[in-house]
Each structure stands twice: as C-alpha cells, then as structure tokens.
Amino acid sequence: MPYTLAKMLVWIVLAVGLGVITGWLLRNVTARRQILRARSQRSDGAEVDRLRERITTLESTIAQRDRRIADLESDTPEPSAAPDVPTPDPARTDALIGAPVDPEIAGAEAILECPVERDDLKLIVGIGPNVEDLCHGIGIRTWDDLAATEVSLLQTMLTDAGARFKTLDPSTWPSQAGLLARHDWQGFKALCDELAAPSDASTP
C-alpha cells in the first residue's frame, strides 16, 4: 500500500511538473509570437509613416511648382492685338515737320532773304560749294574759324587749288565771317550789297 501511494505521488509530481513545463513553454512561444507580431506592426507603421511623409513632401513640391507656373504666366506680357507701330525715321520726321529752329538764326532769314544755316560758309560772297570744301580741307569749318584766318592763308589755299581759283579775292571773307559769327545780320547784308556787283560772277 505505501508503495502504491508513493508511486502515485511521484506520478502526480511528474504530471504537475510536466504541466508547469508545458505551460511555461507555451507561454514563451506565445510571448515570442506576440513580440514578433508587435515588431512587424511597428515596422509596418514606420513604413506607413515614411510613405505618408513622402506623399506630404510630394504634395508640397507639386503645390510649389503650380505656384511658380502661375507666377510665370502672370509675369508674361499678353500679346497685344494692335499691330506693331514702326519707329518713325528721325530724318523723315525732320523733313516733314522741319528741324528745330536756332533762335539766334531765326531772324537772319528775314533780313538776308535767303535760307540761313549756322556756319554755312556759302553765305559769304565769293565762296561756293567747291571753295567751301577747300576751306573744310584746311580746318576752316565755322564762321569763327574763317573770321580768325589770315587772308594770306586763304590766298595760298586758292593758289594751290589750281588756276580756276586764282581769280577769287578772299580779302573780305574774314570780315564777312566775323559779321556772321556776331550775328550782325544788318551789317552783313550791307557789306553784301557793296559786294553785289563782283558776286554776280560765278563762284566755284
């Protein structure tokens, strides 16, 4: 009888121990599965979060791009429906409306009864287009230049230019130029009237 009770106790102890061990193993396996599942859920959540961040970044980038495109379109000038107006040619405009009138020269035309341009050497009695070119060739381009030129230099210029210019008399040219440079139109007209007879000859 005691042997039987002892044997039963041993079996009971073994059964309890086996139950404890089995329970412990089951708990460990379940815990590991729960841990793995939690890790998997965490990784999935992290991946979802990264995807959400990417989507947010992409949406922000697209919005910025759309704003820049809208800004560029608003800055671009709209094509005008009106035809292009050609830029007026200054030379033609001057010819149509006339060049600006020099106030110092404005009264000269009424007195001299001819068109007057500043520093036009051809106004001087005895000087024609060819002689004016000769004067320009030696640096005489204005009335002041001619008024300050010695008669001897003018005579040398004419002599060097050829036989057709030797008959011209430049003795009054500086005085005429001086009157023009001072805008003494009345004095210049009076001197021209005195020289009118010789000026009827052709002037080169």
FIDRENDREN-777521 format. One record per atom (N, C-alpha, C): residue in three letters; chain; atom name; x, y, z. Coordinates in Angstrom, 3 decimals. Last residue first. Example, Ala and Ser with C-alpha at 12.3 -4.5 7.8 and 13.67 -1.06 7.14 Angstrom:
! residues 2
 code unit site        X        Y        Z
  Ser    A    N   12.850   -2.250    7.080
  Ser    A   CA   13.670   -1.060    7.140
  Ser    A    C   12.900    0.030    7.870
  Ala    A    N   13.190   -5.690    7.800
  Ala    A   CA   12.300   -4.500    7.800
  Ala    A    C   13.200   -3.300    7.800
! end
This chain:
! residues 204
 code unit site        X        Y        Z
  Pro    A    N   33.125  129.363 -107.840
  Pro    A   CA   33.329  127.910 -107.840
  Pro    A    C   32.933  127.301 -106.524
  Thr    A    N   30.832  131.691 -108.863
  Thr    A   CA   31.730  131.347 -107.757
  Thr    A    C   31.910  129.834 -107.744
  Ser    A    N   30.441  133.977 -111.498
  Ser    A   CA   30.259  132.610 -110.986
  Ser    A    C   31.291  132.321 -109.926
  Ala    A    N   29.562  137.328 -110.623
  Ala    A   CA   30.397  136.367 -111.326
  Ala    A    C   30.224  134.990 -110.711
  Asp    A    N   28.192  138.752 -108.782
  Asp    A   CA   27.415  138.231 -109.898
  Asp    A    C   28.226  137.236 -110.719
  Ser    A    N   29.928  139.786 -106.974
  Ser    A   CA   29.395  138.466 -106.635
  Ser    A    C   28.536  137.900 -107.754
  Pro    A    N   30.558  142.321 -107.890
  Pro    A   CA   31.515  141.238 -108.140
  Pro    A    C   30.950  139.863 -107.853
  Ala    A    N   28.010  143.547 -107.002
  Ala    A   CA   28.461  143.525 -108.391
  Ala    A    C   29.479  142.417 -108.625
  Ala    A    N   27.863  143.225 -104.192
  Ala    A   CA   26.911  142.565 -105.071
  Ala    A    C   27.402  142.483 -106.502
  Leu    A    N   29.230  144.360 -102.168
  Leu    A   CA   29.962  143.384 -102.975
  Leu    A    C   29.079  142.710 -104.027
  Glu    A    N   27.339  145.941 -100.977
  Glu    A   CA   28.508  146.602 -101.560
  Glu    A    C   29.245  145.657 -102.510
  Asp    A    N   25.647  143.939 -100.056
  Asp    A   CA   25.145  144.862 -101.075
  Asp    A    C   26.300  145.585 -101.759
  Cys    A    N   27.281  142.807  -98.108
  Cys    A   CA   26.941  142.015  -99.291
  Cys    A    C   26.430  142.918 -100.410
  Leu    A    N   27.260  144.849  -96.244
  Leu    A   CA   28.515  144.512  -96.906
  Leu    A    C   28.258  143.689  -98.169
  Ala    A    N   24.549  144.736  -95.481
  Ala    A   CA   25.094  145.956  -96.073
  Ala    A    C   26.390  145.668  -96.818
  Lys    A    N   24.411  142.188  -94.417
  Lys    A   CA   23.635  142.500  -95.618
  Lys    A    C   24.187  143.750  -96.300
  Phe    A    N   26.093  142.475  -92.201
  Phe    A   CA   26.462  141.536  -93.250
  Phe    A    C   25.705  141.836  -94.535
  Gly    A    N   24.620  144.329  -90.701
  Gly    A   CA   25.949  144.687  -91.191
  Gly    A    C   26.405  143.771  -92.316
  Gln    A    N   22.347  142.750  -90.200
  Gln    A   CA   22.222  144.012  -90.951
  Gln    A    C   23.566  144.431  -91.519
  Trp    A    N   23.405  140.655  -88.695
  Trp    A   CA   22.797  140.380  -89.999
  Trp    A    C   22.676  141.651  -90.843
  Asp    A    N   25.527  139.782  -86.759
  Asp    A   CA   25.231  141.154  -87.223
  Asp    A    C   24.660  141.028  -88.631
  His    A    N   26.444  137.543  -85.506
  His    A   CA   25.015  137.648  -85.813
  His    A    C   24.617  139.080  -86.145
  Arg    A    N   29.077  137.138  -85.326
  Arg    A   CA   28.498  138.028  -84.308
  Arg    A    C   26.991  138.199  -84.485
  Ala    A    N   29.434  135.559  -87.570
  Ala    A   CA   29.696  134.953  -86.265
  Ala    A    C   29.112  135.791  -85.134
  Leu    A    N   28.903  137.455  -89.579
  Leu    A   CA   28.002  136.323  -89.382
  Leu    A    C   28.190  135.688  -88.003
  Leu    A    N   31.105  139.145  -89.237
  Leu    A   CA   29.748  139.675  -89.071
  Leu    A    C   28.743  138.550  -88.835
  Gly    A    N   33.178  137.331  -89.803
  Gly    A   CA   33.089  137.937  -88.481
  Gly    A    C   31.709  138.513  -88.219
  Ala    A    N   32.750  136.768  -92.477
  Ala    A   CA   32.551  135.702  -91.496
  Ala    A    C   32.436  136.263  -90.081
  Gln    A    N   33.457  139.256  -93.553
  Gln    A   CA   32.097  138.761  -93.699
  Gln    A    C   31.792  137.679  -92.650
  Ser    A    N   36.169  139.255  -92.830
  Ser    A   CA   35.280  140.282  -92.277
  Ser    A    C   33.818  139.860  -92.418
  Pro    A    N   37.172  137.018  -94.271
  Pro    A   CA   37.209  137.030  -92.802
  Pro    A    C   36.271  138.073  -92.203
  Trp    A    N   36.579  137.890  -97.009
  Trp    A   CA   35.947  136.712  -96.406
  Trp    A    C   36.028  136.706  -94.881
  Thr    A    N   37.840  139.893  -98.324
  Thr    A   CA   36.705  140.266  -97.463
  Thr    A    C   36.088  139.066  -96.741
  Ser    A    N   39.915  138.623  -99.755
  Ser    A   CA   40.260  139.672  -98.801
  Ser    A    C   39.109  140.041  -97.867
  Pro    A    N   39.862  136.645 -101.670
  Pro    A   CA   39.407  136.282 -100.331
  Pro    A    C   39.595  137.391  -99.296
  Asp    A    N   38.973  136.605 -104.911
  Asp    A   CA   39.575  137.540 -103.959
  Asp    A    C   39.053  137.238 -102.559
  Leu    A    N   39.792  134.396 -107.607
  Leu    A   CA   38.939  134.765 -106.475
  Leu    A    C   39.706  135.656 -105.511
  Thr    A    N   41.562  133.530 -109.491
  Thr    A   CA   40.895  134.816 -109.754
  Thr    A    C   40.035  135.276 -108.588
  Lys    A    N   42.392  130.999 -108.765
  Lys    A   CA   43.319  132.118 -108.558
  Lys    A    C   42.645  133.470 -108.736
  Phe    A    N   40.791  128.856 -109.351
  Phe    A   CA   40.526  129.534 -108.080
  Phe    A    C   41.403  130.783 -107.879
  Arg    A    N   41.707  127.838 -111.733
  Arg    A   CA   40.315  128.313 -111.705
  Arg    A    C   39.981  129.060 -110.428
  Ala    A    N   44.296  126.874 -111.191
  Ala    A   CA   44.126  128.147 -111.890
  Ala    A    C   42.709  128.692 -111.765
  Gly    A    N   44.506  125.470 -107.823
  Gly    A   CA   44.502  125.455 -109.288
  Gly    A    C   44.153  126.808 -109.881
  Ala    A    N   44.993  125.304 -105.118
  Ala    A   CA   43.862  124.537 -105.640
  Ala    A    C   43.807  124.543 -107.165
  Asp    A    N   47.008  127.029 -104.473
  Asp    A   CA   47.351  125.614 -104.524
  Asp    A    C   46.235  124.783 -105.147
  Thr    A    N   45.485  129.369 -104.454
  Thr    A   CA   46.563  129.187 -105.440
  Thr    A    C   46.915  127.710 -105.588
  Leu    A    N   43.803  128.979 -102.267
  Leu    A   CA   43.233  129.103 -103.617
  Leu    A    C   44.291  128.862 -104.683
  Met    A    N   45.701  128.894 -100.172
  Met    A   CA   44.794  127.769 -100.396
  Met    A    C   44.228  127.799 -101.811
  Thr    A    N   46.791  131.444 -100.386
  Thr    A   CA   47.632  130.277 -100.655
  Thr    A    C   46.781  129.048 -100.937
  Gln    A    N   44.562  132.908  -99.571
  Gln    A   CA   45.082  133.083 -100.923
  Gln    A    C   45.981  131.901 -101.317
  Leu    A    N   44.317  132.091  -96.946
  Leu    A   CA   43.236  131.811  -97.886
  Leu    A    C   43.730  131.920  -99.327
  Leu    A    N   46.668  133.102  -95.931
  Leu    A   CA   46.460  131.662  -95.909
  Leu    A    C   45.357  131.258  -96.890
  Ser    A    N   46.203  135.841  -96.240
  Ser    A   CA   47.311  135.226  -96.972
  Ser    A    C   47.165  133.702  -97.018
  Val    A    N   44.189  136.357  -94.446
  Val    A   CA   43.861  136.404  -95.875
  Val    A    C   44.954  135.717  -96.689
  Glu    A    N   43.969  134.238  -91.595
  Glu    A   CA   44.652  135.285  -92.346
  Glu    A    C   44.289  135.186  -93.828
  Thr    A    N   41.053  133.572  -89.697
  Thr    A   CA   42.041  133.113  -90.664
  Thr    A    C   42.653  134.291  -91.416
  Ala    A    N   38.930  134.183  -88.090
  Ala    A   CA   40.262  134.222  -87.466
  Ala    A    C   41.370  133.801  -88.430
  Ala    A    N   36.735  133.793  -89.697
  Ala    A   CA   36.998  135.157  -89.234
  Ala    A    C   38.402  135.280  -88.649
  Leu    A    N   36.778  131.014  -89.956
  Leu    A   CA   37.131  131.841  -91.110
  Leu    A    C   37.460  133.262  -90.692
  Asp    A    N   36.001  130.251  -87.356
  Asp    A   CA   37.279  129.796  -87.919
  Asp    A    C   37.723  130.704  -89.057
  Asp    A    N   33.479  131.432  -87.175
  Asp    A   CA   34.549  131.893  -86.281
  Asp    A    C   35.916  131.478  -86.815
  Trp    A    N   32.092  129.920  -89.042
  Trp    A   CA   32.293  131.352  -89.296
  Trp    A    C   33.414  131.899  -88.418
  Thr    A    N   33.811  126.741  -89.474
  Thr    A   CA   32.802  127.628  -88.882
  Thr    A    C   33.087  129.064  -89.272
  Arg    A    N   35.876  125.391  -90.670
  Arg    A   CA   34.541  124.800  -90.739
  Arg    A    C   33.460  125.716  -90.195
  Ile    A    N   38.926  124.918  -91.767
  Ile    A   CA   38.024  126.061  -91.578
  Ile    A    C   36.596  125.542  -91.761
  Gly    A    N   40.716  122.865  -92.388
  Gly    A   CA   40.264  123.019  -90.998
  Gly    A    C   39.370  124.208  -90.734
  Ile    A    N   41.243  122.483  -94.986
  Ile    A   CA   42.346  123.043  -94.177
  Ile    A    C   41.883  123.389  -92.761
  Gly    A    N   38.837  121.457  -95.958
  Gly    A   CA   40.047  120.655  -96.070
  Gly    A    C   41.213  121.181  -95.257
  His    A    N   37.072  123.526  -95.697
  His    A   CA   36.949  122.400  -94.771
  His    A    C   38.210  121.542  -94.777
  Cys    A    N   37.991  125.031  -97.883
  Cys    A   CA   38.119  125.561  -96.518
  Cys    A    C   38.020  124.440  -95.489
  Leu    A    N   37.264  123.320  -99.982
  Leu    A   CA   38.686  123.650  -99.766
  Leu    A    C   38.906  124.157  -98.342
  Asp    A    N   34.490  123.377  -99.700
  Asp    A   CA   35.201  122.108  -99.496
  Asp    A    C   36.687  122.349  -99.257
  Glu    A    N   34.087  126.052 -100.358
  Glu    A   CA   33.741  125.601  -99.012
  Glu    A    C   34.445  124.270  -98.705
  Val    A    N   34.761  125.964 -103.018
  Val    A   CA   35.648  126.695 -102.094
  Val    A    C   35.343  126.295 -100.652
  Asn    A    N   32.590  124.466 -103.952
  Asn    A   CA   33.958  123.954 -104.098
  Asn    A    C   34.923  124.643 -103.143
  Pro    A    N   30.302  126.066 -103.312
  Pro    A   CA   30.475  124.733 -102.727
  Pro    A    C   31.901  124.211 -102.816
  Gly    A    N   31.711  129.431 -102.980
  Gly    A   CA   30.734  128.459 -103.460
  Gly    A    C   30.993  127.100 -102.851
  Ile    A    N   32.308  132.640 -102.001
  Ile    A   CA   32.530  131.236 -101.621
  Ile    A    C   31.375  130.402 -102.149
  Gly    A    N   31.542  135.171 -102.669
  Gly    A   CA   32.791  134.685 -103.233
  Gly    A    C   33.086  133.227 -102.911
  Val    A    N   29.983  136.024  -99.701
  Val    A   CA   30.134  136.396 -101.109
  Val    A    C   31.513  135.971 -101.597
  Ile    A    N   28.850  133.473  -97.603
  Ile    A   CA   29.843  134.526  -97.823
  Ile    A    C   30.016  134.762  -99.321
  Leu    A    N   27.291  131.274  -97.518
  Leu    A   CA   26.620  132.567  -97.405
  Leu    A    C   27.561  133.714  -97.747
  Lys    A    N   28.935  129.101  -97.464
  Lys    A   CA   28.470  129.526  -98.784
  Lys    A    C   27.672  130.821  -98.720
  Leu    A    N   29.376  128.348  -94.864
  Leu    A   CA   30.363  129.246  -95.484
  Leu    A    C   29.890  129.755  -96.842
  Asp    A    N   27.327  128.104  -92.289
  Asp    A   CA   27.292  127.828  -93.729
  Asp    A    C   28.208  128.820  -94.422
  Asp    A    N   27.014  128.425  -89.558
  Asp    A   CA   28.348  128.095  -90.074
  Asp    A    C   28.323  127.624  -91.526
  Arg    A    N   23.550  127.673  -89.605
  Arg    A   CA   24.724  128.066  -88.819
  Arg    A    C   26.001  127.538  -89.475
  Glu    A    N   21.800  128.681  -92.488
  Glu    A   CA   22.201  127.615  -91.577
  Glu    A    C   23.468  128.042  -90.862
  Val    A    N   19.191  130.330  -94.074
  Val    A   CA   20.434  130.505  -93.315
  Val    A    C   20.627  129.304  -92.401
  Pro    A    N   17.646  131.230  -97.134
  Pro    A   CA   17.808  130.260  -96.046
  Pro    A    C   19.169  130.411  -95.377
  Cys    A    N   17.101  134.798  -97.503
  Cys    A   CA   17.561  133.514  -98.023
  Cys    A    C   17.676  132.545  -96.854
  Glu    A    N   16.955  137.441  -96.565
  Glu    A   CA   16.040  136.974  -97.600
  Glu    A    C   16.550  135.714  -98.298
  Leu    A    N   18.224  138.622  -94.496
  Leu    A   CA   19.056  138.281  -95.649
  Leu    A    C   18.227  137.754  -96.822
  Ile    A    N   16.038  138.976  -92.744
  Ile    A   CA   16.879  140.118  -93.128
  Ile    A    C   17.639  139.818  -94.405
  Ala    A    N   14.884  136.480  -92.482
  Ala    A   CA   14.033  137.615  -92.851
  Ala    A    C   14.865  138.793  -93.341
  Glu    A    N   17.068  134.957  -91.682
  Glu    A   CA   16.454  134.685  -92.975
  Glu    A    C   15.569  135.834  -93.420
  Ala    A    N   17.691  135.864  -89.086
  Ala    A   CA   18.614  136.137  -90.193
  Ala    A    C   17.937  135.957  -91.539
  Gly    A    N   16.046  135.125  -87.011
  Gly    A   CA   15.819  136.443  -87.615
  Gly    A    C   16.675  136.725  -88.833
  Ala    A    N   17.067  132.521  -86.369
  Ala    A   CA   15.698  132.680  -86.855
  Ala    A    C   15.489  134.025  -87.554
  Ile    A    N   19.484  132.204  -85.222
  Ile    A   CA   19.494  132.264  -86.681
  Ile    A    C   18.118  132.636  -87.226
  Glu    A    N   18.918  132.054  -82.574
  Glu    A   CA   19.866  133.086  -82.981
  Glu    A    C   19.894  133.262  -84.490
  Pro    A    N   17.208  129.859  -82.414
  Pro    A   CA   16.659  131.207  -82.200
  Pro    A    C   17.611  132.313  -82.633
  Asp    A    N   17.099  127.379  -84.782
  Asp    A   CA   18.025  128.047  -83.873
  Asp    A    C   17.524  129.465  -83.665
  Val    A    N   14.460  125.113  -84.994
  Val    A   CA   14.987  126.399  -85.450
  Val    A    C   15.879  126.986  -84.377
  Pro    A    N   14.577  121.645  -85.709
  Pro    A   CA   14.432  122.727  -84.730
  Pro    A    C   15.137  123.995  -85.196
  Ala    A    N   13.412  120.836  -89.051
  Ala    A   CA   14.372  120.711  -87.962
  Ala    A    C   14.159  121.843  -86.965
  Gly    A    N   10.160  119.792  -90.074
  Gly    A   CA   11.225  120.784  -90.047
  Gly    A    C   12.121  120.594  -88.853
  Ile    A    N    8.316  117.888  -90.449
  Ile    A   CA    7.948  118.954  -89.518
  Ile    A    C    9.011  120.035  -89.438
  Leu    A    N    9.510  116.365  -92.512
  Leu    A   CA    8.092  116.673  -92.527
  Leu    A    C    7.755  117.869  -91.640
  Ala    A    N   12.201  116.144  -91.961
  Ala    A   CA   11.823  116.655  -93.268
  Ala    A    C   10.362  117.075  -93.299
  Asp    A    N   12.113  115.019  -89.452
  Asp    A   CA   12.639  116.373  -89.600
  Asp    A    C   12.222  116.985  -90.933
  Thr    A    N   11.084  112.534  -90.217
  Thr    A   CA   10.298  113.400  -89.338
  Thr    A    C   10.773  114.837  -89.444
  Arg    A    N   13.156  111.549  -91.723
  Arg    A   CA   11.897  111.830  -92.394
  Arg    A    C   11.033  112.740  -91.543
  Ala    A    N   15.056  111.312  -89.680
  Ala    A   CA   15.350  112.135  -90.856
  Ala    A    C   14.059  112.517  -91.576
  Pro    A    N   13.888  109.569  -87.833
  Pro    A   CA   14.133  110.969  -87.475
  Pro    A    C   14.367  111.852  -88.680
  Asp    A    N   11.251  107.457  -88.581
  Asp    A   CA   12.602  107.796  -89.005
  Asp    A    C   12.863  109.261  -88.678
  Pro    A    N    9.325  105.917  -86.005
  Pro    A   CA    9.493  106.938  -87.046
  Pro    A    C   10.953  107.230  -87.317
  Thr    A    N    8.838  102.475  -85.744
  Thr    A   CA    9.505  103.633  -85.171
  Thr    A    C    9.728  104.677  -86.254
  Pro    A    N    5.609  101.096  -86.412
  Pro    A   CA    7.019  101.291  -86.754
  Pro    A    C    7.573  102.558  -86.129
  Val    A    N    3.660   99.340  -84.238
  Val    A   CA    3.787  100.656  -84.854
  Val    A    C    5.249  100.882  -85.166
  Asp    A    N    2.116   96.213  -84.636
  Asp    A   CA    3.293   96.964  -84.231
  Asp    A    C    3.361   98.277  -84.983
  Pro    A    N   -1.438   96.075  -84.102
  Pro    A   CA   -0.226   95.845  -84.893
  Pro    A    C    0.909   96.707  -84.393
  Ala    A    N   -3.050   94.942  -81.113
  Ala    A   CA   -2.789   96.020  -82.069
  Ala    A    C   -1.516   95.717  -82.845
  Ala    A    N   -3.044   92.962  -79.313
  Ala    A   CA   -3.820   92.729  -80.525
  Ala    A    C   -3.537   93.791  -81.576
  Ser    A    N   -0.148   91.848  -77.657
  Ser    A   CA   -1.059   92.933  -77.989
  Ser    A    C   -1.767   92.639  -79.288
  Pro    A    N    0.194   89.112  -75.513
  Pro    A   CA    0.433   89.704  -76.832
  Pro    A    C   -0.620   90.741  -77.155
  Glu    A    N    0.902   89.764  -72.091
  Glu    A   CA   -0.006   89.241  -73.088
  Glu    A    C    0.277   89.891  -74.435
  Pro    A    N    3.953   89.060  -70.453
  Pro    A   CA    3.026   90.034  -71.032
  Pro    A    C    2.161   89.390  -72.097
  Thr    A    N    4.304   86.982  -67.669
  Thr    A   CA    4.464   87.028  -69.116
  Thr    A    C    3.468   88.008  -69.706
  Asp    A    N    3.498   86.888  -65.024
  Asp    A   CA    4.540   87.851  -65.389
  Asp    A    C    4.704   87.981  -66.888
  Ser    A    N    1.645   84.823  -65.011
  Ser    A   CA    1.153   86.170  -64.730
  Ser    A    C    2.168   87.235  -65.102
  Glu    A    N    3.292   82.672  -65.565
  Glu    A   CA    2.255   83.017  -66.527
  Glu    A    C    1.714   84.417  -66.286
  Leu    A    N    4.868   82.673  -63.255
  Leu    A   CA    5.483   82.910  -64.558
  Leu    A    C    4.445   83.313  -65.592
  Asp    A    N    2.899   82.078  -61.323
  Asp    A   CA    3.627   83.353  -61.271
  Asp    A    C    4.254   83.678  -62.606
  Ala    A    N    2.124   79.505  -62.143
  Ala    A   CA    1.135   80.584  -62.159
  Ala    A    C    1.806   81.945  -62.130
  Ile    A    N    4.528   78.177  -61.702
  Ile    A   CA    3.981   78.238  -63.066
  Ile    A    C    2.967   79.369  -63.165
  Arg    A    N    4.691   78.480  -58.930
  Arg    A   CA    5.710   79.090  -59.786
  Arg    A    C    5.212   79.214  -61.227
  Arg    A    N    2.447   76.985  -58.096
  Arg    A   CA    2.520   78.421  -57.801
  Arg    A    C    3.529   79.125  -58.691
  Asp    A    N    3.174   74.442  -59.001
  Asp    A   CA    1.989   75.084  -59.564
  Asp    A    C    1.997   76.584  -59.299
  Arg    A    N    5.406   73.981  -57.354
  Arg    A   CA    5.561   74.039  -58.807
  Arg    A    C    4.385   74.754  -59.456
  Gln    A    N    4.168   73.953  -54.834
  Gln    A   CA    5.150   74.995  -55.148
  Gln    A    C    5.341   75.138  -56.654
  Ala    A    N    2.575   71.637  -55.181
  Ala    A   CA    1.930   72.928  -54.930
  Ala    A    C    2.876   74.080  -55.245
  Ile    A    N    4.568   69.716  -55.490
  Ile    A   CA    3.632   69.965  -56.596
  Ile    A    C    2.943   71.319  -56.417
  Thr    A    N    5.728   69.847  -52.932
  Thr    A   CA    6.510   70.175  -54.120
  Thr    A    C    5.618   70.502  -55.305
  Ser    A    N    3.561   68.993  -51.335
  Ser    A   CA    4.120   70.337  -51.150
  Ser    A    C    4.913   70.781  -52.378
  Glu    A    N    3.261   66.381  -52.315
  Glu    A   CA    2.159   67.334  -52.446
  Glu    A    C    2.647   68.763  -52.289
  Leu    A    N    5.739   65.318  -51.566
  Leu    A   CA    5.384   65.419  -52.977
  Leu    A    C    4.248   66.420  -53.190
  Thr    A    N    5.487   65.446  -48.770
  Thr    A   CA    6.552   66.196  -49.458
  Thr    A    C    6.224   66.393  -50.926
  Thr    A    N    3.310   63.699  -48.386
  Thr    A   CA    3.203   65.103  -47.973
  Thr    A    C    4.242   65.967  -48.681
  Ile    A    N    4.433   61.336  -49.354
  Ile    A   CA    3.254   61.906  -50.017
  Ile    A    C    3.095   63.381  -49.666
  Arg    A    N    6.469   61.007  -47.483
  Arg    A   CA    6.784   61.182  -48.901
  Arg    A    C    5.621   61.826  -49.645
  Glu    A    N    4.968   60.653  -45.148
  Glu    A   CA    5.873   61.803  -45.259
  Glu    A    C    6.226   62.084  -46.719
  Arg    A    N    3.670   58.244  -45.801
  Arg    A   CA    2.877   59.449  -45.589
  Arg    A    C    3.741   60.709  -45.707
  Leu    A    N    5.876   56.552  -45.890
  Leu    A   CA    5.089   56.779  -47.105
  Leu    A    C    4.242   58.042  -46.981
  Arg    A    N    6.626   56.647  -43.210
  Arg    A   CA    7.544   57.149  -44.234
  Arg    A    C    6.805   57.449  -45.537
  Asp    A    N    4.347   55.485  -42.045
  Asp    A   CA    4.699   56.865  -41.717
  Asp    A    C    5.635   57.452  -42.760
  Val    A    N    4.545   52.935  -43.121
  Val    A   CA    3.377   53.767  -43.454
  Val    A    C    3.683   55.237  -43.173
  Glu    A    N    6.870   52.149  -41.877
  Glu    A   CA    6.840   52.230  -43.333
  Glu    A    C    5.674   53.106  -43.804
  Ala    A    N    6.001   52.133  -39.219
  Ala    A   CA    7.071   53.043  -39.616
  Ala    A    C    7.086   53.231  -41.131
  Gly    A    N    4.060   50.131  -39.387
  Gly    A   CA    3.655   51.502  -39.053
  Gly    A    C    4.704   52.514  -39.460
  Asp    A    N    5.680   47.940  -39.951
  Asp    A   CA    4.654   48.342  -40.914
  Asp    A    C    4.207   49.777  -40.648
  Ser    A    N    7.175   47.916  -37.619
  Ser    A   CA    7.859   48.170  -38.890
  Ser    A    C    6.870   48.612  -39.963
  Arg    A    N    5.100   47.375  -35.800
  Arg    A   CA    5.876   48.613  -35.684
  Arg    A    C    6.565   48.957  -36.997
  Gln    A    N    4.244   44.893  -36.664
  Gln    A   CA    3.309   46.011  -36.719
  Gln    A    C    4.054   47.350  -36.640
  Ser    A    N    6.565   43.455  -36.133
  Ser    A   CA    6.080   43.559  -37.512
  Ser    A    C    5.132   44.741  -37.655
  Arg    A    N    6.659   43.691  -33.380
  Arg    A   CA    7.736   44.267  -34.191
  Arg    A    C    7.297   44.469  -35.634
  Ala    A    N    4.318   42.323  -32.775
  Ala    A   CA    4.422   43.743  -32.417
  Ala    A    C    5.511   44.421  -33.235
  Arg    A    N    4.979   39.769  -33.674
  Arg    A   CA    3.854   40.471  -34.281
  Arg    A    C    3.928   41.970  -33.994
  Leu    A    N    7.097   39.183  -31.986
  Leu    A   CA    7.333   39.269  -33.436
  Leu    A    C    6.210   40.038  -34.127
  Ile    A    N    5.697   39.200  -29.552
  Ile    A   CA    6.796   40.143  -29.775
  Ile    A    C    7.063   40.330  -31.257
  Gln    A    N    3.904   37.123  -29.968
  Gln    A   CA    3.382   38.469  -29.729
  Gln    A    C    4.460   39.530  -29.988
  Arg    A    N    5.712   35.011  -30.209
  Arg    A   CA    4.844   35.358  -31.329
  Arg    A    C    4.290   36.776  -31.183
  Arg    A    N    6.792   35.047  -27.655
  Arg    A   CA    7.655   35.326  -28.813
  Arg    A    C    6.815   35.732  -30.034
  Ala    A    N    4.558   34.367  -26.140
  Ala    A   CA    5.192   35.675  -25.946
  Ala    A    C    6.063   36.048  -27.141
  Thr    A    N    4.088   31.796  -27.074
  Thr    A   CA    3.077   32.844  -27.297
  Thr    A    C    3.685   34.232  -27.164
  Val    A    N    6.403   30.525  -26.150
  Val    A   CA    6.102   30.562  -27.587
  Val    A    C    5.105   31.667  -27.906
  Asn    A    N    6.139   30.943  -23.400
  Asn    A   CA    7.282   31.502  -24.124
  Asn    A    C    6.999   31.618  -25.618
  Arg    A    N    3.760   29.545  -22.903
  Arg    A   CA    3.807   30.986  -22.623
  Arg    A    C    4.963   31.638  -23.374
  Leu    A    N    4.598   26.975  -23.551
  Leu    A   CA    3.522   27.613  -24.324
  Leu    A    C    3.524   29.128  -24.124
  Leu    A    N    6.540   26.598  -21.563
  Leu    A   CA    6.917   26.586  -22.983
  Leu    A    C    5.857   27.280  -23.840
  Trp    A    N    4.927   26.694  -19.301
  Trp    A   CA    5.998   27.691  -19.472
  Trp    A    C    6.424   27.790  -20.925
  Gly    A    N    3.275   24.527  -19.730
  Gly    A   CA    2.703   25.878  -19.661
  Gly    A    C    3.741   26.958  -19.903
  Thr    A    N    5.195   22.498  -19.604
  Thr    A   CA    4.433   22.715  -20.845
  Thr    A    C    3.816   24.117  -20.864
  Ile    A    N    6.032   22.777  -16.962
  Ile    A   CA    6.996   22.973  -18.059
  Ile    A    C    6.267   23.268  -19.373
  Val    A    N    3.634   22.218  -15.649
  Val    A   CA    4.290   23.522  -15.463
  Val    A    C    5.237   23.826  -16.617
  Gly    A    N    3.170   19.635  -16.525
  Gly    A   CA    2.203   20.698  -16.829
  Gly    A    C    2.830   22.075  -16.712
  Leu    A    N    5.370   18.345  -15.448
  Leu    A   CA    5.218   18.390  -16.902
  Leu    A    C    4.233   19.482  -17.311
  Gly    A    N    4.768   18.738  -12.759
  Gly    A   CA    5.985   19.332  -13.326
  Gly    A    C    5.901   19.449  -14.837
  Val    A    N    2.405   17.263  -12.599
  Val    A   CA    2.392   18.696  -12.293
  Val    A    C    3.602   19.382  -12.902
  Ala    A    N    3.414   14.748  -13.300
  Ala    A   CA    2.365   15.365  -14.109
  Ala    A    C    2.317   16.868  -13.879
  Leu    A    N    5.248   14.341  -11.244
  Leu    A   CA    5.720   14.410  -12.634
  Leu    A    C    4.689   15.103  -13.539
  Val    A    N    3.489   14.297   -9.093
  Val    A   CA    4.550   15.325   -9.146
  Val    A    C    5.044   15.473  -10.560
  Ile    A    N    2.006   12.062   -9.782
  Ile    A   CA    1.335   13.358   -9.643
  Ile    A    C    2.362   14.483   -9.768
  Trp    A    N    3.956   10.086   -9.721
  Trp    A   CA    3.278   10.399  -10.993
  Trp    A    C    2.595   11.772  -10.937
  Val    A    N    4.577   10.223   -7.009
  Val    A   CA    5.621   10.510   -7.996
  Val    A    C    4.984   10.888   -9.326
  Leu    A    N    2.158    9.466   -5.900
  Leu    A   CA    2.665   10.811   -5.625
  Leu    A    C    3.725   11.213   -6.658
  Met    A    N    2.035    6.885   -6.802
  Met    A   CA    1.038    7.837   -7.266
  Met    A    C    1.522    9.267   -7.056
  Lys    A    N    4.127    5.765   -5.373
  Lys    A   CA    4.180    5.761   -6.838
  Lys    A    C    3.204    6.779   -7.420
  Ala    A    N    3.205    6.047   -2.816
  Ala    A   CA    4.428    6.760   -3.228
  Ala    A    C    4.521    6.852   -4.739
  Leu    A    N    1.029    4.341   -2.873
  Leu    A   CA    0.829    5.781   -2.645
  Leu    A    C    2.049    6.578   -3.102
  Thr    A    N    2.367    1.935   -3.364
  Thr    A   CA    1.409    2.424   -4.345
  Thr    A    C    1.179    3.912   -4.177
  Tyr    A    N    3.778    1.640   -1.018
  Tyr    A   CA    4.476    1.721   -2.300
  Tyr    A    C    3.574    2.305   -3.360
  Pro    A    N    1.805    1.401    0.885
  Pro    A   CA    2.635    2.602    0.859
  Pro    A    C    3.378    2.776   -0.456
  Met    A    N    0.809   -1.204    0.000
  Met    A   CA    0.000    0.000    0.000
  Met    A    C    0.850    1.267    0.000
! end
